[in-house]
Amino acid sequence: MPPDTRPEAADSTRRLEASSWQGVKPRYPEATVGHAVADLVLSAWLGRMTGHLSPGALGVAWFDWACHLMLSPDKQHELFTQAATNTQRWLTYASTGGADPVRPLEQDKRFADPDWQAWPWHQISQAFLLTQQWWHRATAGVRGVSPHHSDVVTFVARQMLDCVAPSNFVATNPVVQRAALESGGLNLLNGAMRAARDAREALTGQARPPSFRPGREVAVTPGRVVMQNELIELLRYDPATPDVYEVPLLIVPAWIMKYYILDLSPHNSLVRYLVERGHTVYMVSWKNPQAEDRELSMDDYRRLGVMAAIDTITEQTGAPHINAAGYCLGGTLLAIAAATMARDHDRRLASMSLLAAQVDFTEPGELSLFIDDSQVSFLEATMWQQGYLDTRQMAGAFQLLRSNDLIWSRRLRHYLLDIPDRETDLMSWNADATRMPYRMHADYLHRLFLRNSLASSRYLVGGRPVALTDITAPIFAIGTLTDHVAPWRSVYKIIPLSDTEVTFLLTSGGHNAGVVAPPGSARRSYQIGVHAHADPYIDPDTWQARTEQVEGSWWPAWEAWLARRAGPRVAPPPALPDRPPAPGAYVLQR
């Protein structure tokens, strides 16, 4: 039977979960106690001064590293010897030439221009790279330091070094100097004007309109809004074939960004690709929360999002089953919903696909640098005060993770070399972020990141735990090779956590570009394998080494898997001319 979605049942669930987050009470559930309010106000004020990073978390990490380094004479000797060796190597190289003392990492393109090979610029870049190498060794591998604290100290050291890289300054960057000579200094003048304009937009919050707008240049696959509630609009896309598969497909995107990463321009729209192959596709479009939505919880997202969509689809189509796919955080929520449905004997899911989505958070990637008890407590104070997590706060964390590419290299191009970005549909989407409600995001951080409750079968829905092992529908899980948000080895953990057939696919690219990979994309490849329920477990590295690599996009492989579980071809669903057209209203909210 379907789960109980009556209002009184939902209210009961909300009251129960308001009193306990996975057995861990919120620090300030209502913020009515005087000292609790004072704590929150102080932390929120301090957060504005520190970029919403917890001084306590950074201080504890530094203290852990510094104390253990002081207690490690062998490590100190190693670092002293390394410093002396590096200095000698650099002096020898600077005076006599020869082989480079150190080479930059493959992804580090700061010194790739031929101008950097001439004297004295190459010597300057080598000195920086040797310093960077030494600091990495100094902050990593200190005996007794917790891995998390070691990662945090290494990260902070890298940020500080990125700030002073010679590529960032006119006096130490030969490429900028050559551009200034060739343009008569116009590159610096134009860059200063661009910097002033960007600063004005950041201070006023009045950004320039994007070149790719939902409903005009992107998110243009024809469809209709077939349902709307206080949290989602459900879109159904118009059929593009004479007949369609009987089993419809629901896609649950992440709500940290807008849904249309899966429906970008016509040439790289996953939605259009599926519709043109006979699938009836439904898409969840999330509301962009405001301060008044602060109390929306994770269970509200499950109930008003995934379950409301499934109820609507089965009611409108009469289909007894649906296929469902979730991207990123939407995939995590879909897994929670699927486990709840299995617990409650709701068998409407024919299959579940997880696109770069984690269900186990023991190795959540580089985002774990910003997530521990201290940092979450600090972040909660900011969200409590304003009612949500702001888009700029989330964007800042992602930019810091790749500061060399997203901050310093961009500033070099924009402000010193006068090279504007060539805006793409993916870049426009990336700038179109959404807010996160206070209650939901705090709930998510506590129950999933800090407690890993879903993977350990301690995640409560309706006061009772759910278990991923209850899911019997076949699973298709997709990881992307260079994903820094949902590392593929973490995505791979769905295999030992499930008791059903899992098809795992590893594709080239990162969290976004790896997913938006239509047929014909350059330099795309993937590996795919099926793990039956009775098969012995294979660790991810062994699986990767043993599995054949296939050139091309992963889309056809997934679509073929879906088609085998989508039933026979039938007449397409009737048109709905009286419904609002896609992309709807929620995607346009700012």
Secondary structure, DSSP 8 states (H G I E B T S, - for coil): ------HHHHHHHHHHHHH-BTTB--SSSS--SHHHHHHHHHHHHHHHHHTT--HHHHHHHHHHHHHHHHT-HHHHHHHHHHHHHHHHHHHHHHHH--S-S----TT--TT-SGGGGSTTHHHHHHHHHHHHHHHHHHHSS-TT--HHHHHHHHHHHHHHHHHT-GGGSGGG-HHHHHHHHHHTTHHHHHHHHHHHHHHHHHHH------SS-BTTTBS-S-EEEEEE-SSEEEEEE---SSSEESS-EEEE--SSB-GGGGS-SGGG-HHHHHHTTT--EEEEEE----GGGTT--HHHIIIIIIIHHHHHHHHHH--S-EEEEEETHHHHHHHHHHHHHHHTT---EEEEEEES--S--SS--GGGGG-SHHHHHHHHHHHHHHSEE-HHHHHHHHHHHTHIIIIIHHHIIIIIS-------HHHHHHH-B--EEHHHHHHHIIIIIIT-TTTTT-EEETTEEE-GGG--S-EEEEEETT-SSS-HHHHGGGTTT-SS-EEEEEESS-TTTTTS--TT-TT-EEEEEEE-TTS----HHHHHHHS-EEES-SHHHHHHHHHTTS-SEE------TTS-BTT-SGGG--
